């Protein structure tokens, strides 16, 4: 093993953490300049939960970058979702486009979404347990009892046990618009089910000097042809990441950290629904690409 800083000239604003399964079991790795490094098994935390429980998670990973690591070949490992035991939460109606879409789909109570967009308190809801999260290239699902289903590409905040945003990843908040539109109280059924949440492939570590505005792009392919594509900037999010994290932590503790989806600004047309065999590809500038087939 050699010091990582001697193997590659690294830019701390582009440092990523990923979780993988190799011959020695589940480990954490660092990605720099598209090169993958496995952290030594004896160098410290071996899971995301231990990293997010550090007093200074960002300082810890920057310190590891200066020490030793082993290069690994991606084809010889399995990249896992960047979550182990954390809860996954989500915020809604943070983009104006999302507010309009939710009002249009709702058969009753559509003005709720209008009011929450301008309210002081954000909409926050539980999205997934860690065990229900699928990673990059793993299949997502649509509910069998819903005829209108869409992906929702989102920037996801990675928050430490102390409530500090320490990183970002890509998320797909797969949703049943027909069930939620029938009644706002059906939101948990529209959002929480097996295969309804995807995250990955890595976590971009939050450091000084990063561009705070990121472009989110999504394409949906069907039988090889792109049937939908859209793009939005995170600059369109109405609420700050600190505001969302503060509200989430007001009356909740997260011993091992938490993931928080920040809402979607890309909404397919009303006549579009996901079908089995579709491929959803979400890219966020500086973070990477999350791709999932529909089961």
Secondary structure, 3 states (H helix, E strand, C coil): CEEHHHHCCCCHHHCEEEEEEECCEEEEEEEECCEEEEECCCCCCCCHHHHHCCCCHHHHHHHHHCCEEEECCHHHCEEECCCCCCEEEEEECCCHHHHHHHHHHCCCCCHHHHHHHHCCCCEEEEEECHHHEECCCCCECCCCCCCCEECCEEEEEEECCCCCEEEEEEEEECEEHHHHHHCHHHHHHHHCCCCCEEEEEEEEECCCCCCCCCEEEEEEEECCEEEEEEEEEHHHCCCCHHHHHHHHCCCCCCCCCEEEECCCCCCCCCCCCCCCCCEEEEEECCCEEEEEEEC
